Amino acid sequence: MFEQIFTTSSMLEKPASIRPRKGVVIGAGQVGMACVYSLLIQDCFDELVIQDIATEKVEGEVMDLMHGMPFITPTLLRAGTVADEGRDADIVIITAGAAQKPGESRLNLVERNIAIFKDILGDIVKYCPSAILLIVSNPVDIMTYVTLKLSGFPSYRVIGSGTVLDTARFRSLLAKKLDIDARSVHAYIIGEHGDSEVPVWSTANVAGLKLLPDSCPDSWENLTPSEQKELNSIFEEVKNAAYEIIQRKGYTNYAIGLAVTDIIKAILHSQERILTLSSLVNGVYGIHDVCLGLPTVVNEKGVLKTVNLSLSDKEEKQLKKSAFILQGVFNQLNF
């Protein structure tokens, strides 16, 4: 019935030189589906595969999303696995893992999530040997390091979402305080995506104007107690944001979905953006063999280089402490 509508012509076929952008999202929970939705409406991939052990749920999600394709730039969307539908993907995004419970720290999730990753990574290594791996599952820095070790991939192709979302929260709260657009605030959260993360107050600025007075030896010490309290309250709100959201709605998903999309666009379009991603650190600030969030330049190959921030003595000590905590957790694992 439908065949008569079209006349086949080789001139209408896609040129062989155009290679579709293909992605896989593993994990169709709240975070995974927020990533999928954001990736779709921002036209990131030509082909996107969703994998989850709950196969019927994934099929339902795909059916629902497919009905919205007339409203967006079309993407070939499939439910399936890396082995059957996701072979030779450019990027594999892993959001699978145990859900974080109210009051539970990200680091408490480690043992459960390592077991899940061991099941996932075998097929990725086999069927997507050239892919960039983007880890979103928490605790993201530990899981990025675990992925690096289990996969055997080069370190520049194993990336964690790091403190990209924390940095966005930081800039958003500062922008609200200053009554300006958050995109005009330049400030970073570095280190662990978690309780030991570090606010880099010493370089935080708006239009090149630093938020803290630029005086030695440590500008923080030159602030009044009330000023220190005000800045600390902003950072505490950033650090505890996930806990507060989880307490109210049970999970976080929308903002991390947007953050992941920002990372993916930077990679696929080779933007050489600076994002506070988690990747292997060896030698920066005297830190070795750990994955944590630092300002990182990314392009189509993955991690290109890390920015050497001029940290205050206090910030450098805090960063080293964050790395020490992460290394301590990894050393306790049966891995």
C-alpha positions in Angstrom: 0.0 0.0 0.0 2.7 2.5 1.0 5.3 1.5 -1.5 3.6 3.4 -4.3 4.2 6.7 -2.5 7.9 6.8 -3.3 10.1 6.2 -6.3 13.5 4.8 -5.3 16.5 6.8 -6.6 20.1 6.3 -5.8 20.5 10.1 -6.0 18.3 10.4 -2.9 20.4 8.2 -0.7 22.6 9.6 2.0 26.2 10.0 0.7 28.5 7.3 2.0 30.9 10.0 3.4 28.4 11.1 6.0 28.7 9.0 9.1 25.8 9.1 11.5 26.5 10.2 15.1 25.6 7.3 17.3 25.2 7.2 21.0 24.1 4.7 23.6 22.6 5.5 27.0 22.8 2.7 29.5 20.3 3.1 32.3 16.7 4.1 31.7 16.0 5.5 35.2 15.1 9.1 36.0 18.6 10.3 35.2 19.0 8.2 32.1 15.7 9.3 30.6 16.4 13.0 31.5 19.6 12.6 29.5 17.8 10.9 26.6 15.1 13.6 26.4 17.6 16.5 26.6 19.9 14.8 23.9 16.9 14.3 21.6 15.4 17.8 21.8 18.9 19.3 21.3 19.6 17.2 18.2 22.8 15.6 19.5 22.8 12.2 17.8 21.5 10.7 14.5 21.1 7.3 16.2 20.4 6.8 19.9 20.1 3.4 21.7 18.7 3.0 25.2 19.7 0.0 27.2 18.3 -1.2 30.5 17.5 -4.5 32.3 13.9 -3.4 32.4 13.3 -4.1 28.7 9.6 -3.4 28.7 10.0 0.0 30.3 12.6 0.9 27.7 10.3 -0.1 24.9 7.6 2.0 26.4 9.9 5.0 26.8 11.0 4.7 23.1 7.4 4.4 22.0 6.5 7.5 23.9 9.4 9.5 22.6 8.9 8.4 19.0 5.4 10.0 19.1 7.1 13.3 19.6 9.5 13.1 16.7 7.4 15.3 14.4 8.1 18.2 16.8 11.9 17.9 16.8 14.8 17.1 14.5 14.4 13.3 13.9 16.7 10.8 15.6 16.7 7.1 15.0 15.7 5.9 18.5 15.9 2.2 19.5 15.5 0.1 22.6 18.3 -2.5 22.7 21.7 -3.5 24.0 25.2 -2.5 23.0 25.6 -6.0 21.5 22.5 -5.9 19.3 21.8 -2.3 18.5 24.7 -0.1 19.9 27.7 -1.5 18.1 30.4 1.0 17.1 28.8 3.9 19.0 30.7 7.1 19.2 29.8 7.8 22.8 28.4 5.5 25.5 26.8 7.2 28.4 26.4 5.2 31.6 23.8 6.2 34.1 23.0 2.8 35.4 23.4 2.0 39.0 21.7 1.7 42.4 19.6 4.7 43.3 20.9 7.1 46.0 18.6 6.9 49.0 17.6 9.9 51.2 20.5 10.8 53.5 22.9 8.4 51.8 26.3 9.7 50.6 27.4 9.1 47.1 30.3 7.0 48.3 28.1 4.5 50.0 26.9 3.4 46.5 30.3 2.1 45.4 30.1 -1.6 46.1 26.7 -2.1 44.5 27.6 -0.1 41.4 30.9 -1.8 40.8 29.0 -5.1 40.4 26.6 -3.5 37.9 29.5 -2.0 35.9 31.3 -5.3 35.6 28.2 -6.7 33.8 28.0 -3.6 31.5 31.5 -3.0 30.4 32.3 -6.3 28.8 30.0 -5.7 25.8 31.1 -2.0 25.6 34.8 -3.0 25.2 33.9 -5.7 22.7 31.4 -3.9 20.5 32.4 -0.2 21.0 36.2 -0.3 21.1 36.6 3.2 19.8 33.9 4.9 21.9 34.3 7.7 24.4 32.8 6.6 27.7 30.9 9.2 29.7 30.2 8.1 33.3 27.3 9.7 35.1 26.5 7.1 37.8 27.4 8.0 41.4 29.9 8.1 43.0 31.0 9.4 39.7 34.7 9.9 40.4 35.1 6.4 41.8 33.0 4.9 39.0 35.1 6.7 36.4 38.3 5.3 37.8 36.7 1.8 38.0 35.6 2.1 34.4 39.1 3.1 33.4 40.6 0.1 35.0 38.0 -2.4 33.9 37.8 -1.3 30.3 41.5 -0.8 29.6 40.5 2.2 27.4 43.0 5.1 27.2 42.4 7.6 30.0 41.4 10.4 27.5 38.4 8.3 26.4 37.0 7.7 29.9 35.3 10.8 31.3 33.1 11.4 34.3 30.5 14.1 34.5 32.5 15.3 37.5 31.6 18.6 39.0 29.9 20.1 35.9 26.6 20.2 37.7 28.1 21.5 40.9 29.8 24.3 39.0 26.5 25.1 37.3 24.8 25.3 40.7 27.6 27.4 42.1 27.3 29.9 39.2 23.6 29.9 39.4 23.5 30.8 43.1 26.2 33.5 42.6 24.3 34.9 39.7 21.1 35.1 41.7 23.0 36.9 44.5 24.5 39.4 42.0 21.3 39.7 39.9 23.0 38.8 36.6 22.9 36.0 34.0 24.6 32.8 35.3 26.5 32.5 32.0 28.4 35.7 32.9 29.7 34.2 36.2 33.0 32.4 36.0 33.6 30.2 39.0 34.4 26.5 39.5 33.7 23.7 41.9 36.6 21.1 41.7 37.6 17.8 43.3 35.1 15.1 44.3 31.5 15.3 43.1 30.4 15.0 46.7 31.0 16.1 50.2 34.7 17.0 49.8 34.3 19.2 46.8 36.1 22.5 46.7 34.8 26.0 45.8 37.5 28.0 44.0 36.8 31.4 45.4 40.2 32.8 44.5 39.5 32.9 40.8 35.7 33.4 40.8 35.0 36.5 38.8 32.4 38.5 36.8 33.8 40.2 33.6 37.3 39.8 35.0 36.5 41.4 38.3 37.3 38.9 41.1 34.6 38.3 43.8 37.3 38.2 46.5 39.9 40.9 47.1 43.2 40.0 45.4 45.6 40.2 48.3 48.2 38.0 49.8 48.8 35.5 51.3 45.2 34.3 51.2 42.4 36.6 50.2 39.9 34.6 52.1 41.5 35.5 55.4 41.0 39.2 54.5 37.3 38.9 54.5 35.2 39.8 57.5 33.5 37.0 59.5 30.1 38.0 58.1 31.5 38.0 54.5 33.0 34.5 55.1 29.7 33.3 56.5 27.7 34.6 53.5 30.1 32.9 51.0 30.1 29.7 53.1 26.3 29.6 53.0 26.3 29.8 49.2 28.8 26.9 49.0 26.9 24.8 51.5 23.8 25.2 49.4 25.7 24.0 46.4 27.2 21.0 48.2 23.9 19.9 49.8 21.7 20.6 46.7 21.4 17.0 45.7 20.5 15.9 49.3 17.8 18.6 49.5 16.3 17.7 46.2 16.3 13.9 47.0 14.7 14.6 50.3 11.8 16.4 48.5 11.3 14.4 45.3 13.4 11.3 45.7 16.0 11.9 43.0 17.7 14.5 40.9 17.4 14.3 37.1 16.6 17.4 35.0 19.8 19.4 35.6 22.1 16.5 35.2 20.3 15.6 31.9 21.1 19.2 30.7 24.7 18.9 32.0 25.3 15.7 30.1 23.9 17.2 26.9 26.3 20.1 27.3 29.2 17.6 27.6 28.1 15.6 24.6 27.8 18.6 22.4 31.3 19.7 23.4 32.6 16.3 22.3 30.6 15.8 19.1 31.3 19.3 17.8 34.9 19.3 19.0 34.3 22.6 20.8 37.4 22.4 23.0 35.2 23.6 25.8 36.5 23.9 29.4 34.3 21.8 31.7 34.9 20.5 35.2 35.0 16.9 34.2 36.3 14.0 36.1 39.3 12.2 34.5 42.5 10.6 35.5 44.9 13.0 37.3 48.6 12.3 37.3 50.9 15.0 38.6 48.6 18.1 38.7 49.0 19.8 42.2 51.0 16.7 43.2 48.0 14.4 42.9 48.5 11.0 41.3 46.3 8.1 40.1 42.8 9.3 40.9 39.9 10.6 38.9 38.3 13.9 40.1 36.9 17.1 38.7 39.1 19.8 37.3 38.7 22.3 34.5 39.2 20.2 31.4 39.4 20.9 27.7 37.4 18.3 25.6 37.0 17.7 21.9 36.1 14.8 19.6 38.9 12.7 21.0 37.9 13.2 24.6 40.1 14.8 27.2 42.6 17.1 25.5 44.3 18.8 28.5 43.7 20.1 32.0 43.7 23.8 33.0 46.2 24.6 35.8 44.2 26.9 38.0 46.1 29.3 40.3 44.7 28.0 43.6 45.2 29.6 47.0 47.1 27.5 49.6 43.8 26.7 51.3 42.2 25.5 48.1 45.1 23.4 47.1 45.1 21.7 50.5 41.3 21.1 50.2 41.8 19.6 46.7 44.5 17.2 47.9 42.3 16.2 50.8 39.5 15.5 48.4 41.8 13.3 46.3 43.0 11.5 49.4 39.4 10.7 50.4 38.7 9.3 47.0 41.9 7.2 46.9 41.1 5.9 50.4 37.7 4.7 49.3 39.1 3.0 46.3 41.8 1.3 48.4 39.1 -0.2 50.6 37.2 -1.8 47.7 37.3 -5.5 46.8 38.4 -4.6 43.3 
